Amino acid sequence: MTSSADAPDPRAQRRSRRAYRAGFAVAIAAVVLSVTLLPFAVISLYQTFHQPVGGVVYDLAPPRAGGGETTTLNVAAVTINEVSQVIQLRVSGEHRCVARCGEVESVQFSSVRANAAGALGAAPSVTVALPRQTGAVNQLVSLPITGNLIDYPFDHYRLVLGVALRIVAPGGSSAAVSPSAAREGLAFSVTNDVPRMTLAKPRLESVAAPTGATYDQVITLTLSRPVYLRVLTVLLILLITLASIYGVLLEPFQRILATIGGLVLGIWGVRSLLVGSYPPDSTGVDLVLEAVILLILLTVIGRATWHLYRSGRDASDRD
């Protein structure tokens, strides 16, 4: 015969059923979200393999038919330093003269909106000197960009690139050429060679140049993470979080104590898959994983407190 003291508490049973139903609903939502997002990741992966880095060329100033002095360049994004917010560009191409080159020329590349609003001074710029005769052009240049690494993998980096063809005087000073001469004498394209980054279609901008500056064209280049990386990051963090919480809540307390160290290391190990070699504690992924580890440890401490309380109460009842 079962005594009233041993009978199950109806309120505790109702709370337990509600907790299991809530956990089941969260698990179903996670499965639905995974099934919904995975096709986008697969399509993005297919596009990445089908169209590798550097496979897309954007002709921003196509060459014009003419018999004069012309310069054709390709501006390729090579690397990005997300911490110092600097992009490295490889400028390559050809400077061609029909017979004999005329005046010495150079091409100036400027990061138009790198400075904060109201900051003094001209926009950061670099100059690529063109050969005095027909010849190849090949130079690496660096310019500041704007972006925020903390938003990884939803971070994006923007370079508002001002391009100007200039004539170099014998003393070293330079002056802008006329817009018509720039259109006739300079043609360039843009490509992306940065791994795990995609380049959106560049946009031609109409930007008022600061005093003393002249741009033949201003183009906005925006680089961001591919879709598959965003989807996989979200799903991995979500699933590792749910698996860890379910494990801590549903496993017997004695078994949790033996596995909590491996659980914490496993959660932090996900970082190497998602973030790679970026500096530690610098991205949103780091903050989320640290919050998950803190939540897991707080849950373990809560269960330990309850376990010790129950054990002490049972020992008092036996005495």
C-alpha positions, -999 to +999 in steps of 0.1 A: +000+000+000+014+034-010+015+060+018+004+096+011+040+107+017+052+085-012+025+096-036+037+117-065+030+154-062+004+164-089+019+199-092+054+186-097+041+162-124+024+191-142+055+212-140+076+183-154+051+178-183+052+215-192+090+215-191+092+185-214+066+200-238+086+233-239+118+213-246+101+194-273+088+226-289+122+241-289+137+210-304+111+209-332+117+246-339+155+240-342+148+211-366+125+232-387+150+261-388+178+238-398+158+222-426+148+257-438+183+272-439+203+242-451+192+246-487+205+281-488+238+269-475+240+241-501+232+266-529+259+290-516+284+262-514+276+251-550+281+286-562+314+289-544+327+258-560+313+266-594+325+302-593+357+303-573+374+334-558+385+357-586+361+343-611+339+374-614+352+405-632+334+438-630+343+462-659+338+496-644+356+517-671+358+495-702+385+503-728+375+527-756+385+524-792+412+549-799+448+552-811+462+573-783+480+565-750+459+541-729+462+523-696+442+492-687+442+480-651+427+454-630+422+461-593+420+429-573+412+427-536+439+404-522+437+405-483+417+422-456+430+429-421+398+431-402+414+443-370+434+472-384+407+477-411+431+478-441+425+462-475+454+453-498+448+457-535+469+443-564+469+467-593+480+451-625+477+458-662+494+475-691+503+510-701+504+513-739+517+540-762+512+539-800+546+553-808+562+574-781+546+582-747+539+618-739+537+631-704+545+610-674+512+597-658+501+581-626+468+567-612+457+578-577+435+555-556+418+571-526+397+557-498+371+585-500+351+579-468+378+563-446+380+594-424+352+601-398+328+628-407+343+662-398+379+648-396+405+671-409+429+663-438+425+647-472+413+612-478+440+585-476+454+577-510+481+558-528+497+565-562+506+539-588+532+552-612+528+543-648+558+533-670+573+561-691+570+538-721+548+509-731+550+483-703+534+463-675+520+476-643+521+455-612+519+470-577+504+462-542+487+490-524+469+493-491+439+515-482+417+518-451+382+504-451+352+505-428+337+475-411+332+458-378+347+424-370+324+420-339+295+413-363+312+381-377+299+363-397+275+391-406+303+416-409+309+435-441+336+459-452+332+489-475+358+507-496+346+539-514+373+540-540+381+572-558+402+567-590+420+596-607+443+597-637+470+624-631+499+640-650+532+641-632+553+672-636+591+671-638+593+684-602+572+656-589+539+674-585+508+661-602+477+675-617+444+660-627+436+654-664+404+665-680+374+641-676+373+634-713+411+625-713+405+602-683+377+584-701+398+579-732+431+570-714+421+548-684+402+516-683+399+494-653+381+464-638+377+450-603+379+414-590+380+397-556+407+373-545+400+374-507+392+339-494+359+333-476+346+367-488+322+377-516+323+410-535+290+426-542+285+443-576+303+476-573+283+507-574+292+540-591+289+569-567+284+606-571+305+620-543+316+655-539+354+655-537+370+675-509+388+707-517+419+701-538+409+665-548+395+653-581+381+618-589+374+605-624+352+578-608+341+568-574+331+532-568+318+515-537+332+480-531+315+459-504+329+426-492+310+402-470+309+366-459+293+340-481+258+328-472+269+292-464+293+305-437+265+326-421+241+297-421+265+271-408+277+295-380+241+301-369+231+265-370+262+252-353+259+276-324+222+269-320+226+231-321+256+230-298+238+253-273+207+231-273+226+199-271+246+212-241+216+225-223+196+193-228+226+173-217+230+193-185+193+193-176+185+157-185+216+137-175+219+124-139+239+149-118+268+125-110+273+119-147+274+156-155+302+161-130+324+137-150+317+152-184+314+190-177+351+196-186+348+179-219+315+197-226+330+231-220+360+223-242+337+209-269+317+241-270+348+263-272+363+240-298+334+250-322+352+284-324+381+270-344+356+257-370+337+290-372+362+317-366+395+301-376+427+322-371+411+355-362+423+371-330+407+357-298+378+374-282+372+397-311+341+385-328+304+380-320+309+342-322+333+344-292+308+364-272+280+340-279+301+309-271+313+325-239+277+332-229+268+296-237+296+283-215+286+307-187+250+295-190+260+258-188+282+264-158+254+283-140+230+255-147+255+230-133+259+251-102+222+254-098+217+216-101+246+210-077+229+233-051+196+216-055+213+181-053+231+190-021+199+205-006+179+173-015+207+150-002+209+170+031+171+169+035+170+132+028+197+125+054+178+146+080+146+126+073+165+093+078+180+105+111 
